[in-house]
């Protein structure tokens, strides 16, 4: 047993199980047939019998055969080393990294910075992963191909992204133990909004083209999640569409994605400079 797990055990009164998590999800409003984009922190749940596998199975069984579960499997470490900040690497390393960084492989590339559940989920048989080298998503269920099947390199969280397809499908967003800083759907609003500080940038990543590894350059916008918590709070107060509760020990928020994105577009256009 490692020290992190010991700490989780010490702050858990009763272990969570797949069945108890399904009950909590249902009480919150997750229903069969939903398209659901889940962002999560496993440790926030407390100790779970079965760990991330139990949580994933609980989500899938609650959604049922007509539903679709989606998670982010971002790999922003597949980028030009000159852009790395947390932490940066020595400039003398840049050439080595550019020449040797493995290309994006949807079956092999690790999810980075999004928690343990997406990394576990992406390995499940039948789960599909989109082809964007930095901001991929994985999906399982009836709408999985529609959501992840055509993810463009340019503007990776914009109109040709899984986020926009979830919007088209009137999907939902679930935040399990995380705040709106993790709510990737608000990035879709950034793409749609017009505001003075919005600017285009270029990104680079290694991918496979006709069997050969190549660094490719693509267009994007400079993303900014610094006001996402405020946007989420205002959305909840103004629309009353947010459902708050707990899944195990994790504070959890469920909200419809389309009204959230529409509200965020208006908020950003009014408040960002």
VOPAGU-2260 file (C-alpha; in pm, 1 decimal, decimal comma):
REM VOPAGU-2260
SITE   aa  ch    i         X         Y         Z
SITE  UNK   A    0       0,0       0,0       0,0
SITE  UNK   A    1     142,7     342,9     -93,2
SITE  UNK   A    2     106,1     655,2     117,1
SITE  UNK   A    3    -142,9     815,6    -121,8
SITE  UNK   A    4    -379,5     520,4     -91,0
SITE  UNK   A    5    -337,1     517,0     287,0
SITE  UNK   A    6    -445,7     880,2     297,7
SITE  UNK   A    7    -754,2     803,6      85,7
SITE  UNK   A    8    -845,7     515,1     317,6
SITE  UNK   A    9    -804,8     732,5     625,6
SITE  UNK   A   10   -1050,6     992,6     496,0
SITE  UNK   A   11   -1308,7     737,7     374,1
SITE  UNK   A   12   -1590,0     635,7     607,7
SITE  UNK   A   13   -1749,2     369,6     385,1
SITE  UNK   A   14   -1596,8     222,6      66,5
SITE  UNK   A   15   -1771,0     314,7    -255,3
SITE  UNK   A   16   -1877,0      33,9    -488,7
SITE  UNK   A   17   -2002,4      14,2    -844,5
SITE  UNK   A   18   -2357,3     -20,3    -711,9
SITE  UNK   A   19   -2331,8     277,1    -474,2
SITE  UNK   A   20   -2179,1     492,1    -748,0
SITE  UNK   A   21   -2462,8     398,9    -985,6
SITE  UNK   A   22   -2711,5     502,4    -718,4
SITE  UNK   A   23   -2535,7     835,4    -669,1
SITE  UNK   A   24   -2523,2     899,3   -1044,2
SITE  UNK   A   25   -2894,1     824,9   -1080,8
SITE  UNK   A   26   -2980,2    1050,7    -786,7
SITE  UNK   A   27   -2784,1    1330,9    -952,3
SITE  UNK   A   28   -2977,1    1291,2   -1277,8
SITE  UNK   A   29   -2760,9    1073,5   -1501,0
SITE  UNK   A   30   -3003,3     861,7   -1703,2
SITE  UNK   A   31   -3006,1     588,4   -1963,0
SITE  UNK   A   32   -2941,0     707,8   -2317,1
SITE  UNK   A   33   -2743,9    1021,9   -2229,1
SITE  UNK   A   34   -2435,5    1135,8   -2415,0
SITE  UNK   A   35   -2209,0    1222,1   -2122,7
SITE  UNK   A   36   -1868,6    1391,8   -2118,6
SITE  UNK   A   37   -1706,1    1307,9   -1783,8
SITE  UNK   A   38   -1415,5    1487,4   -1617,7
SITE  UNK   A   39   -1296,9    1328,2   -1297,3
SITE  UNK   A   40   -1063,2    1296,4   -1000,6
SITE  UNK   A   41   -1048,5     941,3    -869,6
SITE  UNK   A   42    -897,1    1042,5    -535,4
SITE  UNK   A   43   -1186,3    1281,9    -467,6
SITE  UNK   A   44   -1424,3     984,0    -456,5
SITE  UNK   A   45   -1256,3     833,3    -153,2
SITE  UNK   A   46   -1166,1     465,8    -151,0
SITE  UNK   A   47   -1347,6     276,8    -428,0
SITE  UNK   A   48   -1374,3    -100,8    -437,7
SITE  UNK   A   49   -1236,8    -172,8    -785,1
SITE  UNK   A   50   -1083,3     170,5    -834,8
SITE  UNK   A   51   -1130,9     338,6   -1174,6
SITE  UNK   A   52   -1271,6      20,5   -1329,8
SITE  UNK   A   53   -1567,9      26,1   -1090,7
SITE  UNK   A   54   -1634,7     393,5   -1166,9
SITE  UNK   A   55   -1620,8     339,3   -1543,2
SITE  UNK   A   56   -1852,0      37,8   -1525,5
SITE  UNK   A   57   -2093,3     233,9   -1305,8
SITE  UNK   A   58   -2103,6     516,4   -1559,7
SITE  UNK   A   59   -2152,9     279,7   -1854,3
SITE  UNK   A   60   -2424,9      75,3   -1687,2
SITE  UNK   A   61   -2610,3     388,2   -1576,7
SITE  UNK   A   62   -2600,3     523,5   -1933,7
SITE  UNK   A   63   -2714,7     188,8   -2073,9
SITE  UNK   A   64   -2671,1      54,3   -2428,5
SITE  UNK   A   65   -2821,9     365,0   -2586,7
SITE  UNK   A   66   -2591,3     604,1   -2405,4
SITE  UNK   A   67   -2238,5     719,0   -2480,4
SITE  UNK   A   68   -1957,1     790,4   -2235,2
SITE  UNK   A   69   -1685,4    1036,2   -2340,1
SITE  UNK   A   70   -1363,1    1136,3   -2163,5
SITE  UNK   A   71   -1064,3    1355,6   -2255,8
SITE  UNK   A   72    -736,5    1174,9   -2325,6
SITE  UNK   A   73    -523,6    1477,4   -2397,0
SITE  UNK   A   74    -151,8    1438,0   -2464,5
SITE  UNK   A   75     -28,7    1795,2   -2474,4
SITE  UNK   A   76     324,3    1671,5   -2405,1
SITE  UNK   A   77     331,4    1581,9   -2777,5
SITE  UNK   A   78     426,3    1937,0   -2865,2
SITE  UNK   A   79     730,5    2141,4   -2953,2
SITE  UNK   A   80     965,3    2152,6   -2651,5
SITE  UNK   A   81    1022,1    2525,6   -2699,0
SITE  UNK   A   82     664,2    2571,7   -2572,1
SITE  UNK   A   83     703,4    2367,5   -2253,2
SITE  UNK   A   84     664,4    2565,7   -1932,0
SITE  UNK   A   85     564,8    2322,9   -1652,0
SITE  UNK   A   86     848,0    2243,9   -1637,4
SITE  UNK   A   87    1063,0    2377,0   -1920,8
SITE  UNK   A   88    1354,1    2170,5   -2049,1
SITE  UNK   A   89    1702,7    2299,0   -2141,1
SITE  UNK   A   90    1727,1    2449,1   -2488,3
SITE  UNK   A   91    2011,1    2205,3   -2560,4
SITE  UNK   A   92    1753,7    1924,5   -2544,1
SITE  UNK   A   93    1513,7    2065,8   -2801,7
SITE  UNK   A   94    1683,2    1917,2   -3107,1
SITE  UNK   A   95    1705,2    1571,8   -2943,4
SITE  UNK   A   96    1336,4    1582,1   -2849,6
SITE  UNK   A   97    1225,4    1696,2   -3193,3
SITE  UNK   A   98    1423,8    1420,6   -3362,1
SITE  UNK   A   99    1314,2    1141,0   -3127,6
SITE  UNK   A  100     967,6    1216,1   -2988,0
SITE  UNK   A  101     744,5     917,5   -3083,5
SITE  UNK   A  102     449,9    1001,9   -3307,2
SITE  UNK   A  103      95,9    1005,0   -3174,0
SITE  UNK   A  104     -51,1     655,2   -3161,1
SITE  UNK   A  105    -413,1     633,5   -3038,4
SITE  UNK   A  106    -349,9     285,1   -2898,5
SITE  UNK   A  107     -19,4     362,8   -2727,3
SITE  UNK   A  108       6,0     733,2   -2640,8
SITE  UNK   A  109     -67,6     797,7   -2274,9
SITE  UNK   A  110    -332,1    1042,9   -2162,5
SITE  UNK   A  111    -148,7    1321,7   -1979,7
SITE  UNK   A  112    -277,0    1552,9   -1706,9
SITE  UNK   A  113    -640,7    1435,4   -1713,9
SITE  UNK   A  114    -639,6    1181,3   -1429,9
SITE  UNK   A  115    -628,3     804,2   -1404,9
SITE  UNK   A  116    -984,2     727,0   -1519,3
SITE  UNK   A  117    -947,7     839,9   -1882,3
SITE  UNK   A  118    -621,5     647,0   -1907,0
SITE  UNK   A  119    -798,3     335,2   -1776,9
SITE  UNK   A  120   -1106,6     393,1   -1992,5
SITE  UNK   A  121    -912,7     427,9   -2318,8
SITE  UNK   A  122    -783,5      70,0   -2279,8
SITE  UNK   A  123   -1128,7     -86,7   -2263,5
SITE  UNK   A  124   -1228,0    -301,0   -2560,0
SITE  UNK   A  125   -1461,8    -112,2   -2790,9
SITE  UNK   A  126   -1353,4     235,0   -2681,5
SITE  UNK   A  127   -1268,9     465,6   -2973,7
SITE  UNK   A  128   -1009,1     743,0   -2957,7
SITE  UNK   A  129    -994,6    1045,9   -3182,8
SITE  UNK   A  130    -687,2    1117,7   -3391,7
SITE  UNK   A  131    -580,7    1457,9   -3261,5
SITE  UNK   A  132    -224,3    1426,3   -3125,5
SITE  UNK   A  133    -273,2    1675,1   -2840,7
SITE  UNK   A  134    -643,1    1700,6   -2746,1
SITE  UNK   A  135    -794,7    1360,0   -2822,8
SITE  UNK   A  136   -1112,5    1223,3   -2666,2
SITE  UNK   A  137   -1229,7     866,3   -2615,9
SITE  UNK   A  138   -1587,9     743,4   -2641,8
SITE  UNK   A  139   -1781,3     423,7   -2582,4
SITE  UNK   A  140   -2142,1     363,0   -2677,4
SITE  UNK   A  141   -2400,3     422,6   -2945,7
SITE  UNK   A  142   -2270,2     763,5   -3062,9
SITE  UNK   A  143   -1896,9     697,0   -3020,0
SITE  UNK   A  144   -1807,2     703,4   -3391,8
SITE  UNK   A  145   -2007,0    1021,6   -3449,8
SITE  UNK   A  146   -1827,4    1195,1   -3163,0
SITE  UNK   A  147   -1464,1    1098,1   -3220,3
SITE  UNK   A  148   -1456,9     989,6   -3583,4
SITE  UNK   A  149   -1362,4    1317,6   -3753,8
SITE  UNK   A  150   -1140,4    1527,0   -3526,6
SITE  UNK   A  151    -951,3    1793,4   -3721,7
SITE  UNK   A  152    -592,8    1897,6   -3653,7
SITE  UNK   A  153    -671,1    2268,3   -3680,5
SITE  UNK   A  154    -867,0    2424,2   -3393,5
SITE  UNK   A  155    -867,3    2100,8   -3196,9
SITE  UNK   A  156   -1140,1    2196,4   -2948,5
SITE  UNK   A  157   -1351,6    2384,9   -3200,7
SITE  UNK   A  158   -1613,2    2310,1   -3463,6
SITE  UNK   A  159   -1458,2    1988,0   -3596,1
SITE  UNK   A  160   -1395,6    1841,4   -3250,8
SITE  UNK   A  161   -1574,1    1589,4   -3027,5
SITE  UNK   A  162   -1691,9    1884,1   -2815,1
SITE  UNK   A  163   -1892,4    2023,6   -3106,7
SITE  UNK   A  164   -2042,5    1681,0   -3180,2
SITE  UNK   A  165   -2151,1    1648,2   -2816,3
SITE  UNK   A  166   -2312,8    1991,4   -2856,5
SITE  UNK   A  167   -2496,8    1870,0   -3167,2
SITE  UNK   A  168   -2620,8    1566,4   -2973,8
SITE  UNK   A  169   -2746,9    1777,6   -2681,1
SITE  UNK   A  170   -2505,7    1596,9   -2450,6
SITE  UNK   A  171   -2425,1    1652,9   -2085,6
SITE  UNK   A  172   -2114,1    1738,4   -1884,0
SITE  UNK   A  173   -2026,8    1564,1   -1556,4
SITE  UNK   A  174   -1759,3    1700,9   -1322,1
SITE  UNK   A  175   -1668,4    1439,4   -1060,7
SITE  UNK   A  176   -1447,4    1593,0    -794,7
SITE  UNK   A  177   -1311,2    1860,2   -1028,8
SITE  UNK   A  178   -1409,8    2219,2   -1101,5
SITE  UNK   A  179   -1483,5    2413,0   -1415,6
SITE  UNK   A  180   -1111,8    2459,8   -1478,6
SITE  UNK   A  181   -1135,8    2102,0   -1612,0
SITE  UNK   A  182   -1453,9    2168,1   -1810,8
SITE  UNK   A  183   -1327,3    2138,2   -2168,1
SITE  UNK   A  184   -1667,5    2231,9   -2313,4
SITE  UNK   A  185   -1596,9    2591,5   -2213,4
SITE  UNK   A  186   -1310,3    2588,2   -2463,9
SITE  UNK   A  187   -1568,2    2534,9   -2739,5
SITE  UNK   A  188   -1724,0    2862,4   -2626,4
SITE  UNK   A  189   -1384,0    3032,8   -2661,3
SITE  UNK   A  190   -1371,1    2929,9   -3026,3
SITE  UNK   A  191   -1723,0    3056,6   -3091,5
SITE  UNK   A  192   -1693,1    3384,6   -2904,0
SITE  UNK   A  193   -1551,9    3707,9   -3042,2
SITE  UNK   A  194   -1338,4    3908,5   -2798,3
SITE  UNK   A  195   -1046,5    4154,6   -2829,3
SITE  UNK   A  196    -769,6    3937,1   -2680,3
SITE  UNK   A  197    -847,7    3632,8   -2897,4
SITE  UNK   A  198    -547,0    3537,3   -3105,2
SITE  UNK   A  199    -432,9    3265,4   -3340,1
SITE  UNK   A  200    -128,6    3051,7   -3265,8
SITE  UNK   A  201      55,5    2768,3   -3437,6
SITE  UNK   A  202     109,1    2428,9   -3274,6
SITE  UNK   A  203     333,1    2138,9   -3375,7
SITE  UNK   A  204     315,2    1767,7   -3300,4
SITE  UNK   A  205     459,1    1440,6   -3438,0
SITE  UNK   A  206     212,7    1217,9   -3624,2
SITE  UNK   A  207     232,2     931,9   -3875,1
SITE  UNK   A  208     169,3    1021,6   -4239,6
SITE  UNK   A  209     177,7     737,7   -4494,2
SITE  UNK   A  210     382,9     526,4   -4257,5
SITE  UNK   A  211     638,2     795,2   -4172,1
SITE  UNK   A  212     676,4    1001,4   -3856,8
SITE  UNK   A  213     649,2    1372,8   -3931,6
SITE  UNK   A  214     618,7    1691,6   -3732,0
SITE  UNK   A  215     313,6    1879,8   -3854,7
SITE  UNK   A  216     206,5    2237,9   -3792,5
SITE  UNK   A  217    -154,4    2335,1   -3734,3
SITE  UNK   A  218    -362,9    2638,8   -3643,7
SITE  UNK   A  219    -528,1    2697,6   -3309,1
SITE  UNK   A  220    -630,8    2974,7   -3074,0
SITE  UNK   A  221    -458,7    3069,2   -2750,2
SITE  UNK   A  222    -675,7    2902,9   -2486,4
SITE  UNK   A  223    -746,6    3060,9   -2148,2
SITE  UNK   A  224    -924,6    2879,0   -1865,0
SITE  UNK   A  225    -859,9    3147,0   -1601,8
SITE  UNK   A  226   -1224,8    3259,7   -1595,7
SITE  UNK   A  227   -1388,3    2917,7   -1628,7
SITE  UNK   A  228   -1476,3    2890,1   -1258,8
SITE  UNK   A  229   -1652,7    3226,9   -1271,0
SITE  UNK   A  230   -1837,9    3129,8   -1588,9
SITE  UNK   A  231   -1952,3    2803,3   -1431,3
SITE  UNK   A  232   -2073,0    2977,7   -1115,6
SITE  UNK   A  233   -2263,4    3241,2   -1313,4
SITE  UNK   A  234   -2417,7    2976,4   -1538,2
SITE  UNK   A  235   -2546,9    2787,2   -1234,0
SITE  UNK   A  236   -2695,5    3100,2   -1073,0
SITE  UNK   A  237   -2849,7    3246,9   -1386,2
SITE  UNK   A  238   -2993,0    2935,1   -1549,0
SITE  UNK   A  239   -3062,4    2697,6   -1257,6
SITE  UNK   A  240   -2969,4    2414,7   -1496,5
SITE  UNK   A  241   -2680,1    2280,9   -1289,5
SITE  UNK   A  242   -2739,5    1977,4   -1068,0
SITE  UNK   A  243   -2505,7    1942,5    -771,5
SITE  UNK   A  244   -2454,8    1645,8    -541,9
SITE  UNK   A  245   -2202,8    1380,5    -449,7
SITE  UNK   A  246   -2072,5    1066,3    -613,7
SITE  UNK   A  247   -1919,3     878,7    -322,8
SITE  UNK   A  248   -1725,2    1154,8    -145,0
SITE  UNK   A  249   -1668,9    1368,6    -455,1
SITE  UNK   A  250   -1860,2    1691,0    -505,2
SITE  UNK   A  251   -2015,1    1638,4    -847,0
SITE  UNK   A  252   -2184,7    1869,0   -1097,6
SITE  UNK   A  253   -2406,9    1767,1   -1390,0
SITE  UNK   A  254   -2512,7    2016,0   -1655,9
SITE  UNK   A  255   -2645,5    2020,5   -2014,0
SITE  UNK   A  256   -2361,7    2110,7   -2247,3
SITE  UNK   A  257   -2545,9    2310,9   -2512,6
SITE  UNK   A  258   -2693,4    2576,2   -2277,4
SITE  UNK   A  259   -2358,5    2590,3   -2096,4
SITE  UNK   A  260   -2165,8    2663,6   -2415,9
SITE  UNK   A  261   -2422,9    2915,5   -2538,2
SITE  UNK   A  262   -2414,5    3097,6   -2205,0
SITE  UNK   A  263   -2033,8    3094,2   -2197,8
SITE  UNK   A  264   -2013,5    3248,1   -2546,4
SITE  UNK   A  265   -2227,6    3541,6   -2431,1
SITE  UNK   A  266   -2033,0    3576,4   -2104,7
SITE  UNK   A  267   -1694,3    3574,3   -2277,5
SITE  UNK   A  268   -1801,5    3829,4   -2537,1
SITE  UNK   A  269   -1928,4    4059,8   -2261,1
SITE  UNK   A  270   -1643,7    4020,1   -2011,9
SITE  UNK   A  271   -1316,8    3930,7   -2184,8
SITE  UNK   A  272   -1101,1    4211,5   -2305,6
